[in-house]
């Protein structure tokens, strides 16, 4: 039984997809998602690794950062 594991990004340095778009839609992948790729006995297994920002106290960092970017674009 051969087991190999790799961690890959779904976009290259130029912002192009490394995987077919049908696979990206099927796995519900987002722009900064990282995949764990395992190869077991000739079968390729793709598992998305979801990394979410932690919440500090009652502040949701994702929401705060998105509002910051919206304010920056409005100026």
N, CA and C atoms as a LAMMPS dump frame, in Angstrom:
ITEM: TIMESTEP
0
ITEM: NUMBER OF ATOMS
225
ITEM: BOX BOUNDS ff ff ff
-5.0000000000000000e+02 5.0000000000000000e+02
-5.0000000000000000e+02 5.0000000000000000e+02
-5.0000000000000000e+02 5.0000000000000000e+02
ITEM: ATOMS id mol type element x y z
1 1 1 N 0.85 -1.178 0
2 1 2 C 0 0 0
3 1 3 C 0.894 1.239 0
4 2 1 N 0.811 2.02 -1.043
5 2 2 C 1.604 3.235 -1.17
6 2 3 C 0.746 4.441 -0.831
7 3 1 N 1.244 5.271 0.071
8 3 2 C 0.514 6.485 0.444
9 3 3 C 1.444 7.676 0.243
10 4 1 N 1.033 8.6 -0.602
11 4 2 C 1.755 9.851 -0.82
12 4 3 C 0.811 10.991 -0.503
13 5 1 N 1.31 12.031 0.138
14 5 2 C 0.465 13.187 0.434
15 5 3 C 1.161 14.459 -0.01
16 6 1 N 0.385 15.369 -0.582
17 6 2 C 0.865 16.67 -1.015
18 6 3 C -0.151 17.715 -0.593
19 7 1 N 0.295 18.932 -0.381
20 7 2 C -0.602 20.063 -0.135
21 7 3 C -0.359 21.054 -1.26
22 8 1 N -1.442 21.423 -1.971
23 8 2 C -1.299 22.305 -3.129
24 8 3 C -2.289 23.457 -3.049
25 9 1 N -1.97 24.534 -3.764
26 9 2 C -2.905 25.638 -3.968
27 9 3 C -3.653 25.371 -5.265
28 10 1 N -4.884 25.9 -5.377
29 10 2 C -5.644 25.635 -6.598
30 10 3 C -5.367 26.66 -7.692
31 11 1 N -4.678 27.76 -7.361
32 11 2 C -4.327 28.782 -8.347
33 11 3 C -2.815 28.882 -8.45
34 12 1 N -2.304 29.173 -9.642
35 12 2 C -0.87 29.368 -9.792
36 12 3 C -0.509 30.822 -9.49
37 13 1 N 0.747 31.189 -9.71
38 13 2 C 1.218 32.543 -9.394
39 13 3 C 0.581 33.619 -10.262
40 14 1 N 0.02 33.241 -11.403
41 14 2 C -0.607 34.199 -12.311
42 14 3 C -2.119 34.264 -12.139
43 15 1 N -2.662 33.542 -11.152
44 15 2 C -4.096 33.574 -10.893
45 15 3 C -4.914 32.626 -11.745
46 16 1 N -4.249 31.714 -12.463
47 16 2 C -4.965 30.746 -13.295
48 16 3 C -5.223 29.473 -12.496
49 17 1 N -6.361 28.835 -12.786
50 17 2 C -6.71 27.585 -12.107
51 17 3 C -5.767 26.461 -12.509
52 18 1 N -5.358 25.655 -11.538
53 18 2 C -4.559 24.47 -11.828
54 18 3 C -5.445 23.258 -12.078
55 19 1 N -6.682 23.319 -11.621
56 19 2 C -7.627 22.207 -11.769
57 19 3 C -8.726 22.588 -12.742
58 20 1 N -9.379 21.615 -13.356
59 20 2 C -10.54 21.932 -14.196
60 20 3 C -11.633 22.611 -13.367
61 21 1 N -12.328 23.566 -13.974
62 21 2 C -13.341 24.327 -13.235
63 21 3 C -14.478 23.445 -12.74
64 22 1 N -14.767 22.332 -13.41
65 22 2 C -15.826 21.431 -12.939
66 22 3 C -15.463 20.811 -11.588
67 23 1 N -14.185 20.506 -11.377
68 23 2 C -13.739 19.959 -10.093
69 23 3 C -13.81 21.026 -9.014
70 24 1 N -13.412 22.248 -9.348
71 24 2 C -13.46 23.349 -8.383
72 24 3 C -14.894 23.589 -7.928
73 25 1 N -15.853 23.567 -8.87
74 25 2 C -17.266 23.754 -8.51
75 25 3 C -17.785 22.584 -7.686
76 26 1 N -17.423 21.367 -8.058
77 26 2 C -17.907 20.166 -7.362
78 26 3 C -17.434 20.131 -5.909
79 27 1 N -16.18 20.533 -5.669
80 27 2 C -15.636 20.542 -4.313
81 27 3 C -15.97 21.824 -3.558
82 28 1 N -16.628 22.783 -4.234
83 28 2 C -16.995 24.067 -3.628
84 28 3 C -15.759 24.782 -3.074
85 29 1 N -14.736 24.901 -3.915
86 29 2 C -13.481 25.524 -3.503
87 29 3 C -13.545 27.029 -3.692
88 30 1 N -12.852 27.737 -2.827
89 30 2 C -12.768 29.196 -2.922
90 30 3 C -11.362 29.589 -3.341
91 31 1 N -11.149 30.883 -3.508
92 31 2 C -9.88 31.37 -4.068
93 31 3 C -8.652 30.954 -3.249
94 32 1 N -8.687 31.06 -1.941
95 32 2 C -7.497 30.768 -1.135
96 32 3 C -7.525 29.383 -0.495
97 33 1 N -8.322 28.488 -1.033
98 33 2 C -8.402 27.145 -0.48
99 33 3 C -7.139 26.36 -0.811
100 34 1 N -6.712 25.568 0.139
101 34 2 C -5.569 24.682 -0.055
102 34 3 C -6.109 23.256 -0.063
103 35 1 N -5.571 22.428 -0.93
104 35 2 C -6.015 21.039 -1.034
105 35 3 C -4.97 20.088 -0.466
106 36 1 N -5.441 19.046 0.192
107 36 2 C -4.579 17.925 0.56
108 36 3 C -4.827 16.85 -0.493
109 37 1 N -3.783 16.466 -1.182
110 37 2 C -3.887 15.451 -2.227
111 37 3 C -3.212 14.187 -1.713
112 38 1 N -3.978 13.11 -1.621
113 38 2 C -3.445 11.819 -1.181
114 38 3 C -3.555 10.827 -2.331
115 39 1 N -2.541 10.013 -2.487
116 39 2 C -2.57 8.956 -3.495
117 39 3 C -2.434 7.63 -2.754
118 40 1 N -3.501 6.833 -2.794
119 40 2 C -3.514 5.54 -2.105
120 40 3 C -3.877 4.456 -3.114
121 41 1 N -2.949 3.549 -3.349
122 41 2 C -3.176 2.425 -4.271
123 41 3 C -3.688 2.88 -5.635
124 42 1 N -3.123 3.948 -6.16
125 42 2 C -3.507 4.416 -7.488
126 42 3 C -4.753 5.277 -7.521
127 43 1 N -5.35 5.572 -6.369
128 43 2 C -6.546 6.415 -6.303
129 43 3 C -6.141 7.78 -5.761
130 44 1 N -6.515 8.841 -6.47
131 44 2 C -6.193 10.202 -6.053
132 44 3 C -7.359 10.751 -5.244
133 45 1 N -7.075 11.216 -4.026
134 45 2 C -8.099 11.757 -3.132
135 45 3 C -7.796 13.233 -2.901
136 46 1 N -8.752 14.102 -3.244
137 46 2 C -8.619 15.542 -3.033
138 46 3 C -9.466 15.941 -1.831
139 47 1 N -8.842 16.543 -0.814
140 47 2 C -9.569 16.999 0.365
141 47 3 C -9.28 18.481 0.568
142 48 1 N -10.305 19.332 0.556
143 48 2 C -10.057 20.745 0.821
144 48 3 C -9.705 20.976 2.285
145 49 1 N -8.722 21.823 2.513
146 49 2 C -8.35 22.233 3.866
147 49 3 C -8.903 23.632 4.041
148 50 1 N -9.861 23.776 4.879
149 50 2 C -10.493 25.079 5.085
150 50 3 C -9.842 25.766 6.277
151 51 1 N -9.29 26.923 6.03
152 51 2 C -8.683 27.702 7.102
153 51 3 C -9.504 28.965 7.284
154 52 1 N -10.122 29.106 8.426
155 52 2 C -10.912 30.298 8.705
156 52 3 C -10.172 31.16 9.711
157 53 1 N -10.38 32.457 9.588
158 53 2 C -9.788 33.377 10.543
159 53 3 C -10.461 33.195 11.887
160 54 1 N -9.714 33.23 12.975
161 54 2 C -10.338 33.121 14.295
162 54 3 C -11.065 34.413 14.651
163 55 1 N -12.042 34.289 15.508
164 55 2 C -12.759 35.469 15.981
165 55 3 C -12.11 35.929 17.281
166 56 1 N -11.78 37.192 17.348
167 56 2 C -11.198 37.745 18.563
168 56 3 C -12.305 38.43 19.342
169 57 1 N -12.65 37.849 20.453
170 57 2 C -13.731 38.415 21.246
171 57 3 C -15.023 38.344 20.472
172 58 1 N -15.65 39.479 20.263
173 58 2 C -16.906 39.534 19.518
174 58 3 C -16.708 40.102 18.118
175 59 1 N -15.456 40.243 17.679
176 59 2 C -15.161 40.828 16.371
177 59 3 C -14.921 39.701 15.37
178 60 1 N -15.66 39.717 14.29
179 60 2 C -15.449 38.766 13.201
180 60 3 C -14.438 39.395 12.241
181 61 1 N -13.236 38.828 12.188
182 61 2 C -12.167 39.434 11.39
183 61 3 C -12.494 39.46 9.899
184 62 1 N -13.167 38.428 9.396
185 62 2 C -13.538 38.42 7.974
186 62 3 C -14.431 39.606 7.644
187 63 1 N -15.415 39.868 8.489
188 63 2 C -16.339 40.979 8.259
189 63 3 C -15.608 42.316 8.369
190 64 1 N -14.748 42.451 9.382
191 64 2 C -14.007 43.694 9.57
192 64 3 C -13.084 43.967 8.384
193 65 1 N -12.414 42.935 7.892
194 65 2 C -11.518 43.121 6.749
195 65 3 C -12.283 43.459 5.48
196 66 1 N -13.447 42.825 5.279
197 66 2 C -14.226 43.13 4.076
198 66 3 C -14.751 44.559 4.124
199 67 1 N -15.163 45.032 5.309
200 67 2 C -15.619 46.42 5.432
201 67 3 C -14.467 47.384 5.197
202 68 1 N -13.279 47.027 5.652
203 68 2 C -12.106 47.869 5.439
204 68 3 C -11.827 48.005 3.942
205 69 1 N -11.9 46.891 3.213
206 69 2 C -11.652 46.938 1.772
207 69 3 C -12.739 47.717 1.049
208 70 1 N -13.988 47.585 1.477
209 70 2 C -15.068 48.358 0.861
210 70 3 C -14.844 49.844 1.068
211 71 1 N -14.437 50.227 2.277
212 71 2 C -14.174 51.638 2.556
213 71 3 C -13.013 52.136 1.699
214 72 1 N -12.006 51.301 1.494
215 72 2 C -10.856 51.704 0.695
216 72 3 C -11.266 51.93 -0.753
217 73 1 N -12.143 51.086 -1.298
218 73 2 C -12.577 51.241 -2.683
219 73 3 C -13.496 52.441 -2.869
220 74 1 N -14.212 52.856 -1.828
221 74 2 C -15.13 53.982 -1.946
222 74 3 C -14.406 55.318 -1.981
223 75 1 N -13.191 55.38 -1.486
224 75 2 C -12.459 56.653 -1.409
225 75 3 C -12 57.111 -2.747
